Amino acid sequence: MESTRRTVAELVAARWGDHRPGLWFEDRVLSQHEVAAAAAARAALLGDLLPPGAEPHVGVLLDNTPEYPLWIAAAALSGAAVAGINPTRRGPELARDILHTDCRVLVTERTHLPLLDGLDLPGLRLLVTDTEAYEDLLAPYADAEPDPSRAAPDDRLLLYFTSGSTGAPKAAICSQGRLAAAGRSLVGQFGVRPDDVHYVCMPMFHGNAVIADWAPALTAGAGVALRRRFSASRFLDDVRAYGATYFTYVGRAVQYILATEPRPDDRDHALRLGFGTEAGAVDAAAFEERFGVRLVEGYGSSEGGAAIQRTPGTPAGAIGRAAPGDDLAVVDPVTRAECPRAEFTADGRLLNGEEAIGELVNRGPNPFEGYWRNPEADAARQRDGWYWTGDLFYRDTDGFLYFAGRTDDRLRVDSENLAAAMIENILARYEGADAVAVYAVPDPVAGDQVMATLAGTFDAPAFGAFLLAQPDLGTKMAPRFVRVVDRMPVTATNKIHRVRLRREGFRCPDPVWWRPPGESAYRRLDARDVAGLVAEYRARGRDGLLTG
């Protein structure tokens, strides 16, 4: 049954008095009523913690523990906003995320406290959830009841980080109304029922887990089962233990699950649907064959500016067509002209990738709500009356859209959005680097891999040691490929020729070093390696994305 409530606060309050199981985590179970009561207690506490006149922003630096959804629900009730803080960030960059979003309260746990050591975070109140002091702080508010009257649909609820051309991640705004609407839409699309259980195994600092998994469960009154951190080896056991019926995924998660040892009971579960992005048609088919679970690939710009819906008849490998109300087009970002439609071989391989691939734009109205205190980024995202997604697509003659990667300044690596400029700033410290350019090359399965071109001198062991010594190098940032050149190619205006570098990829005339999956050391890429990589792309139908 689709809810007509317009705020997340109303959805939270609606669970008061509902004593069905509502939240599972490890050996704990909370009823729907207990979840609403716990959210109300935290909302009351927050009202006393925030200094007068301060932005009502709460930073959350947690794994997927019950405290994460409880604080989102608490923020909704109190008219505040949660800034999801990414625990893969390090040092000054982590401090920058907390300070940029004007967080006066940071909710964390003991396992993440070392990340905060030495950071200058003036005026920040720290709440450490797995301590007696935290329980003592909450105790006076135990009798609080959820009151949704303080919330309005336009109130900010989420500030979640995405990346862009400036190098510093931008905090996209999601209001209560937009999140509630997303929940309603997915409930209707997938027929979510109150007796469903949504398995949340993707990190909740990402929009995927909150918007596509938690929000529809809250809307329908379904249960939520949390996994602290994604585990492919525990996936099926969790699904069976919690009676999970729905989950979301991003990036390589599906591939990791498929890589686990097959079991005779692989189909012995209640799971009926997975919803996500970048699994790839080959892996989606293999997942359904092995587990009996249909995967639905979707696309939604993190900022809300464009959406693609899968419809009956969507070809293998395609995401779908534009959602109702969106006027989506694939355009050349320089000329603004629409790209030619994709041409395929008889077995579905893309023939004209260099012509057909362009940036996806929305030329119609859209619910983009902007970035927190970043008018330049707002203007870049929504310019000349269009919303520019920063994502590369191609479109077939029937209007179906296919994801092809990110534009040159953005990369998506194993479900993480990264900014090329940020990685460049780190690699520029390498002693042998005269110039550095970082850009995306397609991943054989989904999304991108990081490639860097370095002008100067390169020593593979020294470079590997250098990367390990960088405190702000995130876990997904290390280049998979390093191209070494005497002189960086430039455009007529003397800018680094990133389009040429990306087009040539790892099949280029210069020496390339790489780190094979599962290995930590760089070695010279040879012809046999290239042949093996191309075969892997071809086996997954992504060789059409390769150039060079």
N, C-alpha and C positions, 0 to 999 in steps of 0.2 A: 504493500500500500504506500503510495507516494505522499510524503508529508507536504503540507502547505506552509509550514513555518518558514519565516524569512531570515531568521538569525540563528546562528549556532547556539547562542544562549538559550533560545526557546527549545532547541533540540535536546540540550543537556537537561534542562528543567523537566522536560517531558518524561524523563526516565525516573524521576522521583516517585517512589511507591511501586516501582516495577522490581519484583524480587526474583526474577529469572537470572540465571548466570549471565554476566555481562563482560567480564574481563578475566582472561586466563594469563598467567605468567609463571612459568616454572611450576612450583608446587602451590601457588596461590590462586584462589578464585574469588573475585568480587562480584556481587550482584549488580544489576543495573542501578538499583537504588543506592548501593554503597558507592558506586562510581560518582553518581550525582552528588551525594553527600560529601565525599572527599573533595570534589571540585568546588563545592560551595565553601568548605572550610578554607581551602587555599585562596579562593577569591576574597574572603574576608581578611585573611592574613595579608594578602597583597595590598588591600586598601589601607592597612596600617603601616606597611613597609615603605610605600612610595613617598618620597618627599613632596611637599606641596609644590605645585608648578612643574614637576618633572614629567617628562614624556612617560606615558604608562606602558613602558616596554620592559619585558622580562626576557633575559637571555636564558636559553636552555641548552646546556652542554651535557647531554646524557646519551647513553645507549637506549635501546628500546625497552625501558623499564616502565612499569605502570605510571611512574611520575610524569612521563612525557605527555601522554594523552590527558592526564589529570590537570596538568598546567595549561594545556591548550584550552581545555574546558573551563578552567578557572579564569583564564584571561577573557574568554568569551563572556562569562557571567559578569565580570567587573568592567567590561568595556576597554580592556587592555589588549596588548598585542604580544605575541611570542616571537622572538628572533631565534631561529634555529641556528645554533653555533656548531660548525663542522669540526669534529674532533680529529680529522686528518690534517687540519691546519696547524701551523707551528709558529712559535715565537711572536715577533712583531706583527705578522699577518693575522694571527689569532687575536691579538690585542686590538688590532685595527677593526676587525669585525665586531667585537663587543662594543668598542667606543663609538664606531660609526653609527650603530643603531641606537645609541643613547640609552643603553641598558643601565638601570640603576640597581637592578637585582639580577644575579646570575644563579640559576639552579643547576647544580652539578652533583657529582658523586665522587667518592674517594678515589676511584680508579683514574679519574681525569684530573685530579688535583696537580699532579706533576706537570701537566701542560701549562698551568698558570704560574709556575715558579718563575720569579724574576720579572714578571710582566708588570708594567706600570698601568694600573687600572684605578685611577682616583675616584673616590666616592662610590665604589661598587660594593653592594651588600651581597655576600656569598651565602647561599643556602646549600648545605651538603646533605643530600637526602637520606643516605644510609648511616645516619648518626643519631644518637639519643638527643642531642641538642635540637635537631630538626623536629623530632617527635614532640619534644617539650614545647617548641615554638608553636606547633599546630594545636596542641591540646586545648587551649582556651576557646578555640573556634569549632570544637567538635559538634556543637548543636546548630551550626549554621544551616540554613535551607537555601536552595538555589532560587534566586530572584532574577528573571531575565529582563526586568523592566529597564535596567540601566543600559541595555545594549540596543544599538540601531544597525540596520543593514549596512550602512556606509562606514561603520566603525572598522578601523584597521584591526585585523586579527593575527595575520601572519606576516612576518618579514623573513623571507627565505632567500638565500644567496644564490645568485647566478653570476656568470662571468661575462666579460665583454672586452672590447678593444682597449680599454684604459688599463687593463692589467689587474686593477683592484676589483674584487667581486662586488656586484651591485645587489642591493637588498630589494627584491621585488615585493610589492605590497599586494596582499590578498585580504579583502574585506570579509566581514561576516556574511554579507549577502552573497558574495561570489562563491564562498565555500559552501554555503547552504544550497545554492543553486546547483553547484557541481554534484553535491550529494544527491539531490533530487533527480538530476539528469541520469546519473549512473544507476540509481535504484530503478528508474523506468527502463533504461536500456537493457539491464541484465536481470530484471525481475528479482531484486534482492528482497528476501523475506525476513520477518522477525526471528525465525528459527535458524537463520544462517549464522555461520561463524567465519569471520574474516581473519585470515592469518596475515599478520603484519610482520614481515621479515626483512623488508627494505628499511633503511635508516629513516627515522622520522624527521631528521633535519632536511630531508628532500621533500619536494612537493608531491612526488609520486605516492609515498606512503600515507600522507595526510589527506591529500585531495582525492586520490583514486581508491583508497582502501579504508581509512578511518571514517571519512565523511559519509560515504554511502551506508556504512554500518550504523553510524549514529543516526542517520536520517530514518532508516528502516527499523531501528530498535534491535538490530542484530548484535551478536556478540563479537568480541575482538580477542584474538589470541596473539600475544607478543613473543617474538624471538629477539633476545638481547642484541645479537648480531647475526647476520645471515650465515647459515651453515648448510651447505649442500648435503653433507652426510647425515644431518639430523632432519632434513626437510620432511621426508616421508613419515618418519616417526612422530614428528610434531603434528603433521596433518592428521594422522590417525588418532593420536592421543587427544587432540582437541576437537575432533569431529569437524575440521575445517572444510568449508565448501567453496571458498573464494580466496584468491591471493593476487597480489600484484608483483611485478618484477620489472627490472630495468637491466639493460646491458647484458653481461655475460651470465647472469644468475641461472638462466635456463640451461646454458651450456654446462655450467658447473654441476647442476643436478643430473644432467644426462651422463656426465663423466663418472658418476658413482656406479658401483657394481650392481648390475641388474639383480632383482630378487623375485622369487616366485610370487610374492604378495604385492608386487608393484601396483596392481589395480585394486587392491583391497583397502578402500578408503571412501570417504564421502565427497571428496573434492570434485567439483564439476566445471570450474572455470578459472583461468588465469588471464589477467588483463595487464598489458604493459607495452613496452617499446623495445625495439632493437633485438628481439630474439632471432629474427631471420626465419624465412620460410622453411628451410631445411630442418632446423632445430625444432620449430613449432610442429612440423609433421612428425618428427621423431618422438617428441614429447607426447603427442596424442596417441601415437602407436603404442608406446611403452606404458603410459600411465592411464590412458583412456580419458585424458583431460584436454579439453579444447582451449587453446590459447588465442586470445583476441588481441591483435596488435592495434594500438591506437596512437594518436599523436595529439598533444596539446601543448602549445607554447607555455612555458612555465609562468610567464607573465599574463597569460590569459588572452593574448591577442589573436590567436588563430587555433582552430581545432579541425581535425579530420576524423570522420566516423567511418567505421567499417560497415558496409552494407552487403546484402546478399549479392553474390556474383563478383565480389572483389577478387581479382586474380591473386595467385600465389605471389608473395613478395611485395604486394602493394599494401599500403596502409588503409586506403579507402578514398572517399571523396570528401569535399569540403562539407563541414557541418552546416546545418540550416542557418541562413543569415550571413555566412561568411562568403566573401567574394575572393577566393584564393587564386593566385596566379604564380607561375614559375617564371622569373624574369632575369635578364642580365642586369646585375647590379650597377653597371656603368651606363648602359644605354636605356635601361628601364623597359626595353622591348621584351615581349614574351618569348621564351625559348621555344624552339621547334619541339614538336611532340616526339616522344621516344620511339625508336625503332628497335625491333627485337629479332633475334634469330628464331627458327622454328622451335627450339627448345627453351625460349624465354630469356636469352642473354641479351643485354643491352649493347647495341651496335654503335650508337652515336652519342656516347656519354659526354664528349667535350662540347657538343652543341646543345644537348637536351638538358644538361644539369645546370640549374640556376638557383637563385635564392627565392624561397617561398615568401610571398607577401600577401597581406590581406588588404584588399582595396575597399572593403566595406566597413560598416560600424563594428566595433569590437570592445570587449570589456577590459582592455588594458588599463590598470589603475596606477601605473607609474612605479618609479623607484624611490626609495627613501632618500630625500635630500640629494638628488642627482639630476637636476634639470637638463644637463648636457646629455646624459644617457637617455632621458625621456625623449628629447628632441631627436636623437639618433635613431631610436627605436620606432618612433612614429613621425615620419617626415614626409613632406609633400602629400599629406593626406592619406598615406599608406602606412600600415604596420609591417615593419621589416623583421622577420623572425630570426635572421642570422643562421637559418638552417638551409641546407642544400637538398633539393628535390628534383625529380623529373616526373613528367606526366605523360600518360599514354593517350592514344586517340579517343578513348572512351572517357577520359577525364579522371582516371584513377591516378593517385599520387604515390610515389615511391621515395622513401627517405634515402639520401645519398651522403649524408655527413654534415659537417659544420663549415661555416665560412672560415677564411684563413686565420682570423684572430681568435677563434674559439675552437676548442676541442672537447670531445666527449669521450672519456676513456674509462671503460668499465663502470659506466653509469655516473661518473664524476664529470661535472663541467669545469673545464680549466681554461685559463686565459694564456694565450701564447706569450704575451708581453711579460707576464709574471715569471714564467719559466726562463725567458730570455734574460731577465734581470739577474737571475741566479746563475745561469750558465756563463754570463759575461764575467763572472769572477774567476773563471778558470784561467790559470796563468798563461796558457798557450793560445787563448782566444783573442784575436784582433777584432772580430765581428761575429755575431751570432744571430741566426734566424730560426725561429721555432714555428712549426706548422703541422697540420694534421695530414696523415695519410690514412686511407681506409683500413679498418681492422677486418680480418678475414671473416669474422662472424657478425659483428655489429659495431656501430660507432667508429671511433678513430683510434689510431695509435700516434704517439708523439714522435716526430722526426725533427732533428736539428741539423742545420748546416753551420759548420764552424770554419771560419777563415783564420788560418794561423797554423800552429803546430799541434799535433795530437798524439798522445801516448795513451793507449787503451787502459793499462792498469792504473796509471796516474789519474786518468779521467774518472774511472770507477771509484777510486779512493776519494777523489774530490767530491763526487756526488754524495757519498756516505757521510761526509763531514759537514754538509750544508744543513743547518738546523731548520731552515724554512722550506726545504724541499719536501713537498707533500708526497704521500705514498704512491700517487699515480703520475707524478710529474717527470720521472727519469725518462730520457729519450729511449725508445726502442731502437731507433736507427740514428746514426750520426754520419753525415756526409761531410767530408773534409775537402775544402777548396783553397786554392791559392788566393783567389780574389772573389768577393761576394758579387754575384750578378746583380746589376742595378737597372732601373728603368731609365727612360729619357730624362726624368726629373731627379735622377740620382738617388732614388729610393730603392731599398732592397726589393728585388723582383720576386716577391712571394708567390705570385701566380705561376711563374715559371718553375720555381722550386717545387711547389706542390704538384704541378703537372708532371714533372719528371720523377718525383717520388724516389723510391729506392732503386729504380732501374734507370740509372743516370751514368754519365761518363766518368764521374769522379769516384774515388775510393769511398766505400761505405762500411762502417762498422755497425754491428748489431748485437743485441742481447736476445738470444733465442728464448722462448717462453720457458720458465722454470730455471733459467741460468742467471747468474749474477754478473758474470764477466763479459766484456765486449770482445768480439772477434771479427775478423774481416769477412764481409759478406762475399761469397763466391757464387759462381754460376749454378752450382748444384743447389745452394741455399735458395737462390732466386727461383729456380725451377720448382722446388718444393713449396715455396710460398705461393707461387702462381697456381699450382695445383690445388692448394688449400682454398684459395679464393674461388677457383673454378668449381670445386666440389660443392661450395655453398652458394653458387650463383652470383658471386660478387666480383667476378673478374672484369665485368664491364665498368666497374668503378676505377680500375687501375689504368693509369696512363704511364707515359715514360717509355 
